[in-house]
Amino acid sequence: MSLIPATILTGFLGSGKTTLLKRVLGEAHGQKIAVIENEFGEENIDSDILVSDTNEQIIQMSNGCICCTIREDLRATLRDLAEKKRKGELDFERVVIETTGLADPGPVAQTFFMDDEIAETYLLDSILTLVDAKHAAQQLNDRQEARRQIGFADQIFISKSDLVSKDELDALMHRIKHMNPRAPQKAVHFGAVGLNEVFDLRGFNLNAKLDIDPDFLKDNSHDHAGHDHDHAHDHEHGEHCDHPSHDNANEHDHGHASHGHHHHYDDDVKSFVFKSDRAFDAAKLEDFLGAIVNIYGPRMLRYKGVLLMKGTDRKVIFQGVHQLMGSDLGPVWGADEHRCSKMVFIGIDLPKDILLQGLEQSLV
């Protein structure tokens, strides 16, 4: 049996998750989807669309979709669904897991890698984060959970964009891009988003492509002018285009509102990119990343790299979520291809200088 793709849907209250789920559960799209609802959800989908007073945890929809609520833990629910599918009691092609508005998607994602039985049955496709344009700025200011959800995302949908001005939307998208430059952002209207934009995004597959928003790299191009030398300070300004240098640990708490366009916030979820034309020494890099993940794992949300390694003419692709890190040999570098390593780290108050210095020291 081929692996069942799973999508994690996350987003704050009112961001449109329920609207999207109702479409998935009610529309004639011809796909058989099992939706796992976290029943601690604040805005329960049941009353509108499901038979409420049933003891049955799993409800079959007229369009072939299935909805079930999490009884004890996610692993048990996933195993239960897989077993019913094997026995022919249920027929579904994919799973969507809705987390509650305040949930951290990290542990949900880790379930797919840490539990062997689940890893042999399901394939985590992507984490989708829905953002409510009208209330996002406030939520991102006030709630770390909202910032974490941005950091974890493989794809970001911004709803209610028609309720804000173009400038507000641009500022929001700019802000989100600095938190997570690898997730494409799309403004959508009330769940009117094609299912092909929701499924099979392959956010977790180890492909040889590192999708970093090209504007993010362009934003920082003046900081990276000399980034292929041996100096860690060439990477200094990875996540903001107009920060002063990071010599002063407190500088980020104040004073940069006057430096430039939209950066009058300083989110704890940040990203930065490391690039180098020199090859990595595999043993040094493994030791360094192992130590970093050991210490900072809980604060590391998503990280990915396509690496140039000494001793192999193939790309090495690695990615991780929290403490879980995996790598794989990718395709051979093309004859005319520019060989370089490119990595992106997304996390909460990560010690950028330590990371950049350690990566620099892991080069051959």
N, C-alpha and C positions, 0 to 999 in steps of 0.2 A: 504494500500500500504506500503510495507516495505521501510525502509529508503534507500536513494540513497547514496552510498559511494562517498566521494569526496577526491581527492588527490591534494595537493598544490605542484607545481613543481617550485623550485627556483634555482638560481645559476647565477654566473657572466657571462658576455659576453664571448662567445666562449667556454662555458663549455660543450656544447653538448645538451642543452635543445631542440633546434630546431630539431636536428637529432632524438632525442628520440620521439618528438612529431610527426615527419613525419612517424616514424615507427608505432606509435599508430594509426595515421590517415590513413595510406596507406596499412598496412599489413593485410593479411587475418587471423586474430587471432580469429575471431568468437565472439568477444565481441563488444557490441555496447557502444561506449564511446562518451560523449560530451566533447569537449575540449573548454574551455573558454580562449580566448587569450586576453591579455591586449594589445590593439592596439597601445599603446604608445611604444610597443616593438621596440627595436633597430633593431633587425634582424627579420623582419616580415616574417612569414612563407608563407603568402599569395601568393607571386609572383610565387614561385616554384610549389605550389601544389594546390592552390585554384583558383577559377575563380575570377579574380581581379575586373573586372568592373561591379560588381553586386550591386544592392541596398539592396538586401536581406542580413540581418545580420547573418542569420543562413544558413550554407551550409551543405548539406548532402553528405557524401562520398560514394564511390561505395561499400566500405566494411561495410556500415551500421553506421559508425561513423559520428559525427556531429561536425562542427567547428563553433564557433561564437565569435565575438569580443565584448568586454565590451563597451556598449554604454555610459551609464551614470555611475552607480555604480554597484558593484558586486551584491549587494542584489537584485536590479531590474532584472539583468540578470538571477540570480538563480531562482527568482520567476517566471520569464517569461518562462524559460525552464521547470520548474516543472508544470506550468499550461498547457503548450503545451503537456506535457507527460500525464497529467490527461485527457486531451481532446482527447488523441489518435493521436494528430497531429505529435508528435515526439516519437520515441522509442529509449530509451537509458537506460543502466544499471548503469552507473557510470559517474562521472564528474572529469575532470582534469583541474585545474586552473593554467595557466602559469603566474607567476608574472614577471615583467620586471627585467632586470639584477640588478637594483639598489634598488629594492623594499624590504621593511621590511615585512616578511611574517606574523608578529604578528597580525596586524589589520585584515588581510585576515582570519587568524585562528579564531580570536575573533568573526567575523561575524557569525560563525556557532553556537556560544553559546549565543550571545546577542540578536539575532533576533529570536523571538519565531517561526515565520512562517517558517523560514529556518531551525531552530532546529527540527521542527516537520516533515520536509521533507528530510533533508540531514543528513548524519553522516560523520563527518570529520575523515578520515581514517589515513592520515599521511602527514607529510611535508617531501618532498624529496629534498635534496640539491645536485646539481651537481657541481663538483669542477674540474677545469682544472689544471692538475698536473704541466704543464709547467709554467703557470703564477700565480699559486695560492700563492706562497710565497710572491711575490710582492703585489698581490691584498690584501692578509691578512694584510700585513704591512701597506698598504696605505689606505685601505677603511674599515671603520667600518661596512658598510653594508655587506661586504663579511664575516666579523667575526660574525655578527649577524645571517646571514643565516646558518652558521655552528652551532651556539648555538641553533637555533630553530629545527634543523633537527631530524627526527626519523630514517632516513636512509641517508647515504652519498655515492654517486657514484663518483669515481675519474676517469675522462676521460683523455686520452692522456698520460697515464702512460708510454707508450712505448717511449715517447719522453724525458724521464728523466732517470737518473741513479737509480739503486736500492737504493743507499744511500739517494739520494734526496727524493725518494718516501717514504722510511722509516721515514725520518726526518719529512716529511709533515704529514704522518699518525700519528706519535707520537705527533706532535703539535696539530693536530685536536682532538686527543683523550683527550688532556688536556683541550681543550675548551668544548668538549662534549663527555663524556665517555659513554653516554647511547645510542648513535647512532652507529650501525654497519657501518663499512666502507668497500667498495668493489671497487677494481680497475676494470673498465669496458672498453671495446673497442668501441668507437664511437657509442654509443647507442645500442650496441649488448647485451642487457640485457633482460632476460626473463620477460614477463609481470607479471609472478607470483612473481617476486622479486620487482615489482613496486606497485602492488595492494594488498589490504587486509593485510596490515602490522599491522593494529590495534594499531597504535602509540598513539592514544588518548583514547583507551578504558581503563577503570579502572580495569586492571587485577592485580593479586596478584604477578606479577613478576616484579622485578625492574631490567631491563637490563642495567647493568653497565659493560663496557668492563672489563673482569676479570684481564687483564694485568694492567689496571689502578689501581685497588685495590692492586695488587701485587706490583706495582711500589712503592706504598706508605706504604707497609706493615711495614717497619721499623719505620715509623712515627706513625703507629697505634698500636704499640706493646701493649700499655697499655690503649687502647681506651675505655675500659669498666669501668674505674674508674670515679670518680666524677669530674675530672679536665678538664676544657675546653681546657687546653693547650695540652692535648693528641691528639687533633684533629688538632693541629697547621698547619701541612703541607699538607692539603688536596689536593692541586692541582699541586704542583710541587714536584718532589722527592728530589731536592737538593737545596732548598732555605734555607738561614739562618732564624732564627726565626723572627717573624713579630713584634718585639718590636719597630722597627724603621719604621715609616710610609713611609719613602722615600726609604727604602732599595730596593724595587723592581725596582727602576729606574736605578740601576747601580750595577755593581760589581758581578753579579752572573754568568757571562759568564765563569768564571774560575772554577765554582763549579762542572761541570759534563758534561755529554754527549751532548744532543742536545739543552739544554735550553738557547739559547742565544737570545731569544725573550721574551717579556713579554706582552702577549696580554691582552687587556682590557676585552675580553670575556673569562671568566674562569669558572671552575666548582669546586665544592668540595662536599665531602660526609660526612654525619654525621651518626654515628652508636652508638647505645647504647643498652645494655641488660636490662636497667631499663625501666619500663613502663612510658608512658606519662600520665599526668593529662589532660584530654580532655579540660576542661575549660581554663586552663592556656595556653595550646598549641594554642587553637583557638584565645584567646586574643592576644597572641604574633604574630602568623602568620597574623592575621587581621591587626595588627599595622604595621608589616613589609611590607605587600603588599600595604598598604595604602601609605607608604612613598616611598618604592623602586620599586613598581610595574612596572613602565615604564622600569626599568633597569633589571627586572627579566624576562628572556626569557622563560625558561622551568624549571619546578621543579616537582619532583615526590617523593613519599615515600610509603613504606609499613611499617605500624606502629604497635607497640605493645601498646595497650591502657589499662589503668586500667579500670576494670569494664566490660570488654567484652572478651570472649574467641575467638573472630573473629579478623582477621586482619583488619586493617583500611587502606584503600588505598586512597591516595589523589594525585592530580596533578594540575598544573596550568600553565597558559600562561599570562604573564604580571599581570594585577590586577585580572584576573578571576581565581578563585580557586574552586575546587569541591572535595568532598570526598564521600566515599561509604564504606559500610561494605563488606568485602571480605569473603573468606572461613574461617572455624574454623582452628585454629593452630593445626597441626598434633600432635599426642601424643608424637612422638619421635623428633619432629621438634625443632630446636634451636630457641627460641623466642627472637627476637631482632628487633629494629627499624632500618631501613636503609633509608636514604634520600639523594637525589642528587639535588643540586641547580646549575643552569647555568645562568649566568647573566653578566652584564657589571659593572665592578668595584664594586661588592657587598661588603658590609662591613662584611667580613667573621667573624671577631672576635665578632661583635655584634650578628650576627646570631647564631654562635656556643654557645655563652654565654646564649642567650635567649632560645635556644632549651634545653640546659643543665638545665636551671632554670624551664623549663616546665615539667621536669621529676618528677615522684612521689618521 
